[in-house]
Amino acid sequence: MADKSYQRLASQQSPPLRVIVVGAGLGGCATAVALHHHGHEVVAVLDKVRAFNRLGDSLGLGENAYKLLARWGCNIKEIQEIGNQAPTMKIRRWHDGKVLAEQPLMDMAGYIGHRGDYHNIFLKWVHDRKIHIRMGCEVVAYSDADPAPSLTLASGEVLTADVIVACDGIKSLARHLVLGARDEPVSSGYACFRAYFEPSEDMKTDPARNAFLAEDSVNFWIGPDTHVVQNTLRGGREFNWILTHKDDGDVPESWFQPGDMDEVRRLVADIDPAIREAIKSTDKCLDWKICYRKPLPTWVSPRSHRIVLLGDSCHAHLPTSAQGASQACESAGTLAVCLSRVSREDVKIATRAYEKLRFPRTRVSQTHGEDLRDRWHNVLKNVDDNVEIDPEMVKIKNRPLYAFDSEKDAEEKWDDVSRIVRGEFANGKIEPLCG
């Protein structure tokens, strides 16, 4: 551990609860670390890929995540040092780059870095705790048996635990088990073209393309039904842009779908010249369709109540929320606390309390992202250039989310929420999280 003063909490069960985590992304790693901190035994973290690549692009963690990670014994300086060091971010008008608002970068998502770099550090934190990450383990089936749920791997191997936590994203197989049916994504009406690359020497010396390469910076250009995010990292050595635009296409959600740079060039033909050529001269990009999933009525399996969804598998966020990874950390902390408050026989009380505690909080965070996108995409519609825009109309308003402590929230509300859950079991009906 980086912090010699760190003390892992003792298990409240003897022997400790045995937990399997499915998915070794950021949410899965955070879950493993949180459970370990609270004294539970993480049997393994499973992932279907055989090796991790540097996938994705910009990602941020808010202070609400940092406080938890630090409490769990993680050296958060490792994250902060590789993130964007710009003190502020600027929100600009689409066609001419006029700054409409400027605010501290911490108001959005803390230190913004490359998702792959952050992931490597999260993986390191898991390895530091001697938690086994098993690669090439694809889950093909679940058994919702009580008191020992299990999963089956493509190899035929069957693994059993006291609790199984599915952190394997919006396409999680456990999602179908929990819901009792397959739910299909619904188009949000938007898509993102995304590119992340190391600028060439030609780009660095070209005045038409290098306006944002001198130092770390974060800028947003907003316009009717569209916006661009620009992120420069490592003092100009890495460059990221994301173009969000109207799109009703039916291309499935994928981080690997190649984008059409000709379409990108058409969409940015009238953007601020300071960023236009940097985008237009990009060699290639990815096309990510942003799909919407309705809030789930439950995050917990119906029979054993011991298979649990966490992170994107139950509360995916829009990119504009800048809170997806942070909320996964919060959920990990809440689940770990709840599991520490019950006997082995009462795990179902903990899992049902977890979903009740987390659902309203994640809905607030999700709606922040929806609100920001709608404000950015509408504030300049039918507005003349000489009209002054109130900066508050375009500012990112995530800072109120940061004061929240999901572990303390669970501790403070435990008596009340567990009483409600026990009453529901006594009455034979678990109330859905939403209609």
Secondary structure as UniProt FT lines:
FT   TURN            4..5
FT   STRAND          18..22
FT   HELIX           26..37
FT   TURN            38..39
FT   STRAND          41..46
FT   STRAND          58..60
FT   HELIX           63..71
FT   TURN            72..73
FT   HELIX           77..80
FT   TURN            81..82
FT   STRAND          88..93
FT   TURN            94..96
FT   STRAND          99..104
FT   HELIX           105..107
FT   TURN            108..109
FT   STRAND          112..114
FT   HELIX           115..128
FT   TURN            129..130
FT   STRAND          133..134
FT   STRAND          139..143
FT   STRAND          150..153
FT   TURN            154..155
FT   STRAND          158..160
FT   STRAND          163..166
FT   TURN            170..171
FT   HELIX           173..179
FT   STRAND          186..197
FT   HELIX           201..205
FT   TURN            207..209
FT   TURN            211..212
FT   STRAND          217..223
FT   TURN            224..225
FT   STRAND          226..233
FT   HELIX           234..236
FT   STRAND          238..246
FT   HELIX           261..267
FT   TURN            268..270
FT   HELIX           273..280
FT   STRAND          286..292
FT   STRAND          307..309
FT   HELIX           312..315
FT   HELIX           319..321
FT   HELIX           324..339
FT   TURN            340..341
FT   HELIX           344..346
FT   HELIX           347..378
FT   TURN            379..382
FT   TURN            385..386
FT   HELIX           391..393
FT   HELIX           399..402
FT   HELIX           406..427
//
